[in-house]
């Protein structure tokens, strides 16, 4: 089974999925793509079967058409104001094999709050 995580960040979702598949003996190729590779871990720290690559899903530099059984996206909602749902769906559905699945996760975030107690010297 081939799975693509679009906007993968640090690859944590793929690593968790790899661990779950390992428990069941399911074989897979897990590929993560992100426009900014700054959060990618060093490849030596990734399990075998996981590859992370820099790629902008809206302007891919490689052809991924029809390669994946499952495409996973998360927190793309913020980009929809600029790109629109149809653009995102077209990009994601293009990478799927016929009969492939899309898993799309979003969360409702009204606001982020960061609280830090004051340092003793301040």
C-alpha positions in Angstrom: 0.0 0.0 0.0 1.3 3.5 -0.9 0.3 6.5 1.2 1.1 10.1 0.7 0.9 12.7 3.5 0.6 16.2 1.9 1.8 19.0 4.1 3.6 16.4 6.3 5.5 18.8 8.5 7.9 16.7 10.6 6.5 13.4 9.4 5.0 12.5 12.8 1.7 11.2 11.3 3.6 8.9 9.0 5.8 7.6 11.8 2.7 6.8 13.9 1.1 5.1 10.9 4.3 3.1 10.3 4.2 1.9 13.9 0.6 0.8 13.6 1.3 -1.0 10.3 4.3 -2.8 11.9 2.1 -4.2 14.6 -0.1 -5.9 12.0 2.7 -6.8 9.5 1.1 -4.6 6.8 3.7 -3.6 4.2 3.6 0.0 2.9 5.5 2.8 1.3 4.9 6.1 3.2 5.8 9.3 1.5 5.6 12.8 3.0 5.6 16.0 1.1 5.9 19.5 2.4 6.6 22.8 0.7 9.1 23.7 3.5 11.5 20.9 4.6 12.7 22.8 7.7 10.9 20.4 10.0 12.0 17.2 8.4 14.1 15.0 10.7 17.4 13.6 9.6 16.6 10.6 7.3 18.6 8.3 9.5 16.0 8.9 12.3 13.1 7.9 10.0 11.9 4.3 9.9 12.6 2.4 6.7 9.6 2.8 4.3 9.2 6.5 5.0 10.5 9.2 2.7 10.1 12.9 3.1 10.5 15.3 0.2 10.1 19.0 -0.5 7.1 19.5 -2.8 4.5 22.2 -3.3 1.2 20.3 -3.9 -0.2 23.1 -6.0 2.9 23.3 -8.3 4.5 19.8 -8.0 8.0 19.5 -9.4 7.5 15.7 -10.0 4.5 13.8 -11.5 2.7 11.9 -8.7 -0.4 11.2 -10.9 -2.1 8.0 -9.9 0.6 6.7 -7.5 -1.2 6.5 -4.2 -3.8 4.3 -2.6 -4.4 6.9 0.1 -3.8 10.7 0.2 -3.8 12.4 3.6 -4.1 16.1 4.2 -4.4 18.0 7.5 -4.8 21.7 8.3 -5.1 22.8 4.7 -8.2 24.8 5.7 -6.2 28.0 6.1 -5.0 27.8 2.5 -8.5 27.5 1.1 -9.1 31.2 1.3 -6.4 31.6 -1.3 -6.7 28.4 -3.4 -10.3 27.3 -3.0 -11.6 23.8 -2.3 -11.7 22.7 -5.9 -8.0 23.5 -6.4 -7.0 21.5 -3.4 -9.3 18.6 -4.2 -8.0 18.5 -7.8 -4.4 18.4 -6.6 -5.0 15.6 -4.0 -7.3 13.5 -6.1 -4.8 13.5 -9.0 -2.2 11.6 -7.0 -4.7 8.8 -6.1 -5.0 5.5 -8.0 -8.5 4.7 -9.3 -10.6 3.8 -6.2 -8.1 5.5 -3.9 -9.1 7.2 -0.7 -8.6 10.8 0.6 -8.3 11.3 4.3 -8.8 15.0 5.2 -8.4 16.3 8.8 -9.2 19.7 10.0 -9.8 21.2 13.4 -11.8 24.2 14.5 -9.5 26.7 16.0 -11.0 29.9 17.2 -7.7 31.2 18.7 -4.4 30.0 20.0 -3.4 31.0 23.5 0.1 30.6 24.7 0.6 31.0 28.5 4.0 31.0 30.0 4.6 31.8 33.7 6.9 34.8 34.2 10.6 34.1 34.7 11.8 34.7 38.3 14.3 37.4 37.1 11.7 39.5 35.3 
